[in-house]
Each structure stands twice: as C-alpha cells, then as structure tokens.
Amino acid sequence: MTPLFVFGTLRHPPLLRAVAGTRTIPAELALLADHAVTHAVSPVGEVQEFPLCLPEPGAEAEGLLLRPDPVARARLDAYERVFGYELGSVTVATAGGTVEAQIYRPEPGEWRAGGPWSLSDWARDWGEVTTATAAEVMALIPQTEPRRIRARYRMLEARVTSRNRARAQAAPATLRRAAAPDDIPVARLRAPYTGFFGVEEADLRFRRFDGGLSRPVTRAAFVMADAVSVLPYDPARDLVLLVEQYRYGVHSRGDPNPWSLETIAGRIDSGETPEEAARRETREEAELTLRALLPVAAFYPSPAAVSEFVHAYVGITPLSPGNRHVGGLDSEAEDIRTHAIPFDRLLELIETGEVAAGPLLVCALWLSGQRERLRSEYR
C-alpha cells in the first residue's frame, strides 16, 4: 500500500490514534518540497483552525510519512472524506531518500491559503477537543453519509466542549449527596440519533440513598451544547428587549401559537467562552453592543431528559422605546423580531402567559430583585 504523507492535525499523536484506531503506526519524518502549510480560509474570509498544504516555490512542508495497515488506512480515509478531502500523489524526501506517497487534499477552490499554521499552537488550543470530537465522528461513520457528518461537525464539537466545561466546573454538595467515581456503572452506551441534537441512551445502575445500587435501568437524554441567554436592559429608560421567533419545539407540542417571546439566545461555539457567545448572539440577533454583561444564573432547563446547560445574563445597553428590528442569520434561516418594552409590561406578559420561555422567566425574576440597584448604578 502506498504510504501516506500527513502534514496537519493527524501529526498530533492522540488524534492519529483516535482516528486510526491503533496506538502503533510506522512513521518517519518527511518533507514535501515547494509546498507550505497554511491556515485554511473560507470563501468569506473566516480563518479556520485546520491547515492546507499548497504549492509555494522554495518552501518545504514538514510532515510524517505513515505506513498504516489496511484497517487503519480505511479509517483514516473515511475520516478525511467527512471533510471533503480526497487522495492525491506527491513525492516526499525522507532520511532514506525520496518516496512516492499519497496526501489528503480538499476539493479545488473550497479553501484559500491564510497565514502560516503551527502544529504546536493548534495542539494547545484545539488538540483536546478535536481528538474527542474525532471519536464521535468515527462512531458515526459506519451508518452515516460523510456529508451529513460534516454538516453536524460544529455541533459535535460544541457538545464535546460542553462536556469538558461541565467536567471542569465546581460541583458543590452541601445539601445534595456528593458523587463518587463508582456511583453510576454503565453497562452499555449508545447514540441512536445524532443530528442538530443528539440522543444518548444508556443501560446503567445508580447509587441509591441507602448506599446500594439501583436495579438496571435504561435512561435516555437529548444531548445538546451549552447555551447562553441574554436579556438586554436599559436602566435609564427601564426598558427590556425581547426577541420573537417561530419555534418548532412549541409547534410540535401542539401550541396554537408557535411564535415565542424570549431572551436573545444561542449555543456556545467551540473555542468561545459563555461571555463571548452572549455578546456575539446579541450582535447577531439584535444588532446591539452591550455596555456590561451581568451573570444571572447557570442552570439545566430540564435535567431529567436534556443535557443543555444555560448561562443566563442581563446585558446593559441603551434601548429605544417601541423599537422593532427584524434580524437573524440567513445561513440559519432565522427570522427574529425584537421588542423594546417597559419592564412592567414584561411582568404583565408573564402574568397572562404570553411569555412562557424558561430563560426569560429566570432573567425577569433576577431583574425584578436587582432593578432598583441597576437603575441607580447605570444612570
């Protein structure tokens, strides 16, 4: 089998092991003459974390020459195919001389070259999350078309980031029981559906309050990325800004009016902090820049069945009475209308049931207790 020259993220040993499914692949250093490794840049100018290897006279692209067995090679080819990469031929230089090899290349014109790409910088910032996401990708490959996995990749990555964020956060236990490593033995874990949401199903036992383990049970959950919720507030005018949009979840329940009044909200992308996501979503949905971002709460909206974890904020910003703005991202088919209304009007909408979105109720409750302080501080 023709050896494989890898120049980018597959040079990261943990990622290579996760994709190839083996800890040992014969490898040696190799150089590809008259080529350079650069960041990939999208047609609209977005710099990507992954690299390209493109012709550049006089340059040398450093990489590894791999000789995987047929099973590992098939896994590597399948992984790269998810991202639209196919094989091409190159001649590389090794310590033993020149070698004919194959290289993964994207479809022509899909990406353009950016600045120089660094494996060490990528490994520091993206290595852990990409390796964990690769495990999710490899689990999907046998039963899912590559283009469908590619369309879901950012959501898979965001879910992995959410899982890492959860593991790193504090887990106080002053009233509830403290969890121990052997409290939840899982016999089998499966993912029967992975789309915009994932569905995870497990056969498990859990520690009972009497100290024993429960009988075997099957539990399922919607697996989602962490999200942010922002209620813009103008203390000088005592105005809040609500967003209105069609919601399929409301529709699927059978609600006669599936247009929902909510806070600004959205998922936290991989590589973002919750605060960065909150400010980005506020710009995208309402074209507002926040003067201050005040943490309200962080919570599970429905802990029995949904993994989503919401970071809620009140954002301080000037608002115009009665202002309506229609916005959102065309790429996500968003059609979002904003309403700047007095805070007392928000309370009326809650009282009548016209506002029924949990994050907005949480933010309104917090603001009702902090409103006078904020009106004094932000005159």
N, C-alpha and C positions, 0 to 999 in steps of 0.2 A: 504494500500500500504506500502511495506517495506520502512523504512526511508533510507536516503542517507547520507553516510559519505563523505564529501569533505575535502581534505587536502591541496589543492593548490590554484590556481588562483581564483577558484569560491568562496573562502573565502573573496575576495575583493568585498564589497557591490555593488559598481557601476557595476562591471562585472556581478555579480549574477543577478542584476535587469535587465540588458540589455539582458541577455540570457533567463532568466525565464519569462520575460515579465510582471512582477509584482513587486511591492515595498515591499510586505509583504510575507515572508515565515517563518513559525515557525522554530526556530533553537535553538540549545543549544550546549555548548562546549562538546567535546568528545575526548577520547584518544584511540589510537589503539596500543596495546602492541606489543612489539617485532618487530616494524617497524620503519623506519626512512624516512624522506622526504629529497630527494637529487635532485640536478640538473640532468636533463636528458642529456646524452651524446650520440651522434650519433656513428654509427659503425666506422666512420673515425676520431673520436675524437673531434668533434665540440661540445662545451658546449652550451646547449640550455637555454633559459630564463625560461622555464617552468619546473615543478618538476615531480619526480616519487615518489611513496611510495612503498618501497621494504622491505622484511623481514630483520631484523637486531636484533639478540638476545640482550635483555636488553634495547633496545631503546624504546621510545614512540613517536608516531606520533600524533601531535596535529591537531585537525580539528573541523569541525562543523557537527552536525547531523541535517539534513534538513528533513522537512516533507512537501514537496510541494504538491499542488493539482494536479490532473491528467494532466491538460493543461500545467502547469509549468514543471511538470516532463517530459512530452513528449518533450518539448522544450530543456530541459537540456540534455536528452538522445540524441536528434538529434544533438545538438552542439558537444557533446563529440564524437559521431560517426564520425563526419567530420575528427577528428584527429586519427581515428583508435582505439578509446577506447571503450571497452565493459564492461558490469557489472560483478562483482564478489561479493562473500559474505564474510563478516567479522563480528567479534563480537567486539563491542567497549564499553568502560566504560564511563558512564555519572554520574552526581551527583545523579541520581535516581537509578543507578545500571547498569548492563550490558544489551546491546541491540543488537539484530541481525540487521545488516544493509547491504546495498549494496555499492560498491565502484567502481569507474571507473578505469580500468586497460588497459594498452596498450597491443598490441599483443606481445607474448613472443619473446624475442630476438631483438625487434626493437630498444630499447634503453638500455644503461647500466648506472649504478649509477655514479654520479660525487660527488662533494663536497656538503656540507650542503646548503640547499635552504632557503632563508629568504623571507617571505611574505612582510615585510615592504620594503626590498630592491627592490623586484620585483615591488611593487606598485609605488615606487618612480620613477623607470626607465622605466617601461613598462605598468603600470596600465592604463594610459590615452589612449595610442594608442591601447592596446589590447581591451579595452572596446569599443572604436569607431569601431575597426575592427569587433568586435563581432556583432555589429548592421548590418554591411554589410553581414556577414555570415548568420545571421538569416533571412535577406531578401532574400537570395539566396536559402535557404534550401527547400522551398516548391516545386521549379521547377528544382533543380539541384542535381545530384548524389553527395553523400558525398565525394567520391574520387576526383571528379572534383573540388569541392570547396577546398579540401585540396591542390591540385596541384596549385591552384591560390592564396593560403592564403598569401604568402610572397608579392605577387604583390598587393593584397588588403591592406595589412599592409603598404606597401610603399606608396600607394595612400593616405591613411589616414595621414601618416607622412607628405606628401607633402602638404596636406590641412592645417595641423596645422602650417607648416612652412610658408605658404602663409599668414595665419591669423596673424602671429607674425611679418611679415616683414613690413617695412615702406611703406607708400602709399602716396608719395608726390603729391601735386596738386597745382602747381604754374601756369601751363598753362591749364591743363585739369580741368574739374569740380570736386569738392570734393563730394564723395559719402556719402549719408545719409542712416540710417538703413531702412527707408521705401521706398527707391528708386526702389526696384525690388520685388514687390509682386508676389510670385509663387503660382499659383492655384493648380498645380499638378506636381509631380516629379516622373519619372520612370527610370528604368535601364533595357532596353530590352535585353542587352547583357553585360556579364561580363566574359572576358577571359583574355588573356595577356593584352589586352586593355579593357577598359570599354566603353560603350556607355550610356550617360545620356541624357534624353530628358525631357524638361520642358515646361509647359504651363505658361506663365508669361506676365507681363507688365513691362515696364521700364520707368524711368523718362526721359522726353523729355527736350530739351534745353529751351523750352518755359515755363517750370515748370509743365506742365501737364503730365499725364501718357499716354503711347502709347496704341493703341488698343491691345487686347490679341493676342499674337503670340506664336508659337511653335519654340523652338530652341533646337538643339542637338549638342553634342560635344563628341569627343573621350576623355576619362578620362585616364590620364597616370600619372605615378610617375615622380617626378623631376629627372633630369638627369645632368650629368657632361660631359664636353667636354675638352680634353687636347691636345694641340699641343706642343710636345716636341721640344725644340730648343737648339742648341749648338752654343752659341755666338762666341766661339773661331774659329770654322770652318764655321760659318754662314750656318749651316745645319738645316733643319726641318725634322721631321719624320711623314710620312703619313701612314695610315693603309688602306688596300684594302680588301674588302669582298663583297660577294653576298648579295644584299638587295632586299627583296621581295617587299617593297614599290615601288622601282624603276621598278622592274619587272611588278608589277600589273598596272602601268601606261602605259605599252607598250613600254618602252625604249628598244631599240635594244641591249644595253649593261648594264645589271643589276649589274655589278661589280663596286662598288663605291669607290672613293678615299675620305677619311675622316680624321678627328681627331680621336684619342682614345676617346671612349665614353661609357657610361653605366648609368644605373639607380642608384639612391642613395637608398641604403637599409635602412630599419627602424633601428634606433639606430646609424646611421652613420651621420657625417657631410659631406657637399659637398667636403671639402678638403680631408677627409679620403677616400671618394669614388673615387676622382680623382687619388690619389696615388695608391689605390687598383687596379683600372682599368688599370693604366699604367703598373703595375707589371704583371697583367694577360694577357694583350694583346701584350705587347712589351718586357716584362722582363727587364724593366728599373726602376731604383730608381732615383727620382727627387732630384736635389740639392736645387731647390727653385720652388715654385708654385705661379705664378703671376696672380691675378684676371684680367680678360679681360672685361667681361660683364655678366649680367644675364638677360635673355630675353625669351619671348614667341615666338617660331618659327612661329606659325600660330594661332594668338589669336582668330580668328573668329570661329575656329572649334576644336582646340586641347588645352587641359589643360596643356600639358607638359611645364615645365619651366627649361631652361638650364642654368647651371652655367659654364661659359667658362673660361679656364685658358691657359696660356702658361707655360710650365714646363721646367726649365733649367736643362740640363743634357748633358753629353758627348755623341756624336754620331760618328759612323764610316761611312765615305763616301761609298755610294753604298751598305751598309749593308742591307741584306734582311733576315727576320726572319719570319717563319710561326708558329703561335701560336693560343691562344684562349682556352676556356674551353671545354673539351669534353662533359661535362654534359649539355652544352647549344648548342652542335653541331656547335661550332664556328670554322671557318677556316679563319684565319686572316693573311695576308701577310703585312709586313712593308717595307717602302721605305725611306731611308735617302737620301735626295736630297738637293741641294743648294736652298736658299730662292728664288733666281732669277728664278730657274726652276719652283718653285711653282707659281710664278706670270705668267709664260708662260702657265701653265696648266689652270689657271683661265681664261686667255685671250682666250684660244682655247675652253673653255667649258668642258674640260675633268674633271676639278674639278667643281662640282655643288652642294656640300653639304653646307647648310647654316652655321652651326657652324664653318666649316673650313674657309669659306669666312670671317666671323666675326673675327676669330683669325688672319687670314692673314692681314686684314685691320689694326687691332690693332698693330700687329708686324711691319708692314711697317712704322708706325709712331714712334715706340719705339726701333727699331732695332739698331740704332747707339748708343743710350744710353746704351742698354744692352750689346753691344759688348765692350763698354768702362768699364762697371761695372764688367762684368764677364769674365775677360781675363784668 
